[in-house]
Amino acid sequence: MNRFSQISSFIRDLYPGKDVIPLHEPLFIGNEVKYLTECIETNFVSSVGPFVDRFENMMEKYTGAKKAVVCVSGTNSLHIALILSGVERGDEIITQPLTFVATANAISYCGANPVFVDVSMKTLGMDPDKLENYLVKNTEISKGYCINKISGKRIKACVPMHTFGHPVEIEAIKEICIRFNLELIEDAAESLGSKYKNKHTGTFGKFGILSFNGNKTVTTGGGGMILTNDVKMGEKAKHLTTQAKRHHPWEYIHDEIGFNYRMPNINAALGCAQLENIDDNLKKSREIAVKYNKFFESINISFFSEPENSFSNYWLNSIFLKDRAERDAFMEYTNKQGIRTRPAWRLMNKLKMFENCLTGDLFNANQIEDTLVNLPSSVTE
């Protein structure tokens, strides 16, 4: 039996009885039906309803953030976080090339330009050493702003992403951002439940954002959330995401340009039910990772384990193969077997929309793109 068939057999043993094994599917075993039925029976299915407030309060308690604001997507959440951080048209935002396209898209919504610095092989997320090297070499502080000497533009913020649920070295990145006068916004879309030094991801910067897409650790079907420890900024985020409508019993008064980024009550109800079971689901997710790690050690394939000082949710389990040819052959084999594996994303700087953006040295990101494969990571009953 070759290694590909060994891996396929192992994954089928992890997920018995399935003809097709998805990459990550939702699990509904709690109060989902009960809460959704309550929304329908009370007619509170739009953005006004008790589950919206409940979900925000539950998430504040769970993450330790002082304010949580639900949105219709993680992308919208990041867009608002960038606006509230003072990002303006023509600014530059440092982020990583290994990320889902939503990170770079949200930056573009502001009329800003992403600058891509490399990721770390230790975390799969932004490398603080590469970040510092880029800033030291290419920027200067002028009138309190970080100016890119290559483009002459202001670098306003830094957006690291906790890739596949594994925390970046966020304290080191935060220290660099303070030194270079950059706002820190965490893209924690994939890392609900993950912690760095016992502190939840998304709570280190000025803002953090979460995603509740259908394949996430907690799903609302589609949705996102802004986290912040600045209560006034959180209230401002709530205002902007609800069309900037001032509170009044009957009049429609809007005091600035707002956005229809409101999460419906029916989606928030789903989130409440999902969040009630997160601790048990995280335990199961980590048990799956332990099984994967032990198996891949036995056949001499590198499995990515949680970084130092971190507690990972293992949203997606990952292995490294020899090169792009082996990666592609493996994915072709497994997907033909009904086992949904996938590569890392195409690097952002290789997409048509962002191919002219500035970058640092991206050695690690290119290596990860060529060799990493995500494996089925669903939690089951």
N, C-alpha and C positions, 0 to 999 in steps of 0.2 A: 504494500500500500504506500503510495507516494504521500508527500507532506500535505498536498492540497486535499486529498481524500481523507487524510487523518483529521485535518482541521474541520472539514465538512461533517464528518461523523461525530466529532466532539460537539460541534454546535447543535447538531440534531439531537444529541443526547441532552443538551441544556434546555432545548425547547421541543420536547416530544409531542407527537401528534399533529404537527403543523406541516402542511404541504409547502407553504411559503412562509419563510421566517423573515419578518420585517426588521428594519434597522432599529427602530424604536417606536413602539405603539403605545397608546394610552391604556391605562388600567382603571376601570370604574367598578369599585367594589364597596363604596361607602354610601354617603347620603346624596349622591348625585341626582338620582331619580326623585328622591323626596324633595330636594331643594328646587329642582327644575319644575316639578309639579306645583310647588307653592307659588312660584313666579307666575305660572299660567293661571292658577286659580284666583290669584289676587290681581291679575292684569298688570303687575309690575314687571314688564319684560324689557323696557327700554332703559335709558341711562339713569332714570330716577327709580330708586328702590333700596330696600334695607340691605341687600347683599353687597352692594357697592361699598358702603361704609364698613360693613363687617369684614369684607375681604381686605380692605386697606388696614383696618385695625389689627387683624390677624397677622398680616405681613409685617407690620411695625413690631409687633411682639416677637415674631419669629426671627426677624433679621436683626433687631436691635436698632433699626433706623428710627429717628424721631418723627419722620413723616413719610408716608407712602401714598402715591397717587396713581390710580389705575388709568390705563390708556387702552386704545383699541389694538395697539401692537407695540412690540419692542422698538421697532423702527421709529414710530411716532414719539415714544418715550425719549429716545436719544435725540431726536430733533428738538424737542422742547428743552431738554437738558443743555444742549448746545446754545440755544437762543438765550436761556436764562444765565448762561455763563458768559454772555457778552460777545459771542461769536458773530462777526459781521461779514458781509460780502467782501471777498478779496483776501480774507484771513487764511492762514494755513493751520491745519490741525494735524499733529503727529499721531499716527496710529500704526497698526501692524499690517503687513500684506497678507498674512495668514488669518483670514477671518471671513465670516459670511458677508456677502455684498451689502447687506443692510447697514453695516458700520460706515462704509464709504459713501453709500447713498445718502444717509442722514446728514453727513458733512456737506455733501453737495446741495442738499435742500437749502442750506443756509447761504449758498453762494460761495462757500469756502472750498479750499483745496486740500485733499489729504497729502501728507508726507509720510512715506512708509519707511519705518526702521525695522530691523530684523527681530526675529523671535529667538527664544532660548531653547536649546535642546533639553534643558532641565524642566521646563514648564509648558512648552509649546506656545506660550504667550510672550508678550513684549520683553525683550532682553534689556535690563536696566543698564548694563555696560554699553551696549550698542546705542541706546538712547543718549547716554551721557557723551559718548564719543561723537555722535552726530552733532549734538548741541555745542560742545566745546569747539569743534572744528569749524562749524558752519554758521554760528549765530553770535550776536552781540546784544547786550542790553543797552537800549537807548530810550531815554525818557520813561523808564519803567517798563518798557515793552521788550519782549524777546524778538529780535529782528533777524530774519534769515538773510545772510550776506549774499547768498546765491541769487535769490529772487527779489530781495529788498522788501519782502512782505512780513507782516507781523505774524508770528506763531502764537496763537491765543490759548490753545488747549492741547491736552494729551489724552488720547482715548485708548488705553490698553484693553484687551479682551481676554477673558478667562476661558481659554480654548478647551472645548469639549468638557467643561466643568472643572478643569484643573486651575487652581489659583496661580496667578503670576506673582513675582516677588514685589508685591504692591507697596510695601513700606519703602523699599529702595527707590521705586519709581516715584512715589509721593515726595520723597526728599529731593529728588532731582527736579521735580516740577516746582517745588517751593523755591529752589535756588535759581531757577530760570524764569520765574514769574509766569508759570503756566497753570491754567485751571486743570484739575484732574477729574476726568469723568470716566467711570468704570463701565465698560460694556460687560455686564454680568448676565447677559441673556441666557447663557447656557449653564450658569453655575449656582442656581438656587439650591441651597443646602450645603454649599461648599464654604470652607472657612480657611483663613490664613491667620495663624497664631491665635486660634480660637475666636476670631472676629469674622463675621459674615462678609463675604465678598459683596461689593457694591456699597459698602458703608465707609470706605477709606477716603474717597474723594469728595468733591463738592456735591456731585451727584453720582448715582449708580442707576443702571437700568436692568430690568428683568424682562424675559419673554415667556409667554404662556402658549406658544404655538402647539399644535396638536401632537408634536413629538417630544415635547419638553417634560421635565421631571414633574411639574404641575402644569396641567393644561386647562385653558378656558375655551378651547377651540381655536381661538386666536385672541391675542391680547398681550399687554405689557404693563410695566409699572416703573415709576420713577421713585427712587429712594434718595432721601437727603436727611442730614442732621440739622439743616437750617429750616426751621419751621416756617418762617416768613417766605422763604423761597419755595417751600412746598405748597403753601397757600397760593402763591403766585402761579405755580405750575397747574394747580387745580383750576384757577381762573382762566388761564390761557387755553387749557384743554377742553373747556366747556364754553367755547365761543366768546370768552371774555364778557360774559353776561353778569351784570351786577344783580345782587339779590333784591328781589322785589316781589310782592305777592301776585302782581298781575302784569306790570309793565315790562316791556322789552327794552332794556337799556344796556348797551354794550360800550365799554369805554376805551377799547383798543382793538387792534386786529387779533382775533382769536382763531382757534382751530376746533374742528369737530372731531376731537380725539377721545370722546367719551366711551368708556366701556359700558355696554348694556348690563342691566341687573341680571339677566338670564345667564350671561357669561360669568359674571362675578359669583353667582350661585354655584356654578360648576367649580370655580376656583376655591371657594370655601370648603366644599366637600373634598376636593383633592388635597388641600393643605392639611386637613384633619388627619390624613394618612401618610404624610410625608416622612415621618421618622421611620416607620416600618418599611416604607418603600426604599428609603436610602440604605437601610440595613441590608435589604435584599439585593440592591444594586451593588453594594460593596462585596457581598458574598459572591456574586457572579464574577466580579473582577478578580477576586482571590482564586476562583476556579480557573479562569482564563490564564492568570499569571502562572499558576502551577503547571498547567498543561503546556504552555508555550516554553517554559523553562525546559521541559522534558524533550522538546524537539528543537531546541536551540534557535528559537525565534524571539526577537526582542519585543516584549509587551511593555506598554507605557504605564508606569505606576505613579501614584500621586507624588508631587514634589515634596521636598523637605519643608517642614513647618506647616504642612497643609493637610486639610481634610477635604477630599474630593468627592463629589457626588457621582463620579464615573458615569456621567450622562451618556457618553459614547466611549466604548472601549476601543483601544487602538493598538496595532502592531506595526513594526517596521520590517519591510522586506528588503531584498538585496538592492534592487534598482527599479526603474520605471517599467522595464520589460517584465520582470517577475510580478510587480504590482498589478499590471494590466492583465497578465495571464491568470493570476489568482482571482481577480474580480470577474473575469469572464467565466472561469470555471465555477465559482461559487454562485454567481447569479443564474447560470444555467441550471444549477442544482436547486434553485428556489431559495437560496440564502442571500439575502440582500446585504451586500457589502458595498462600501463606497470609498473613494479616495478623499484626501483632504481637498478643500476648495482650490480651484484655480487661483493663483495669487492675484491680488487686486491689481498690482501694477502690470499684469499681463492682460487685463481686460481692456477692451477698446476705449472705454470711457475714462480710464485712469492711466493709460500707458504713457502719458506725458508728465505724470506727477513726479516730483522729486523723490528720490529714495536714498537710503544708505546702502551699505553692503548687505546683501540679502542671502548670504551663503546658507545659513541654517534653514531659512524659509524654503529655498529651492530644494534642499535635500529632503525636507519633510514632504513637500509636494510630490516629489518623485517616489517616495518609499512608503509613506504612511497609508494604512487601510483601516477604516472604521468597521467594527464588527457588530452584529446584532446585540443589543444591550437592553432590551425590554425587561421590565420587572413583571413577573407573573404571580398569580395567587399562591 
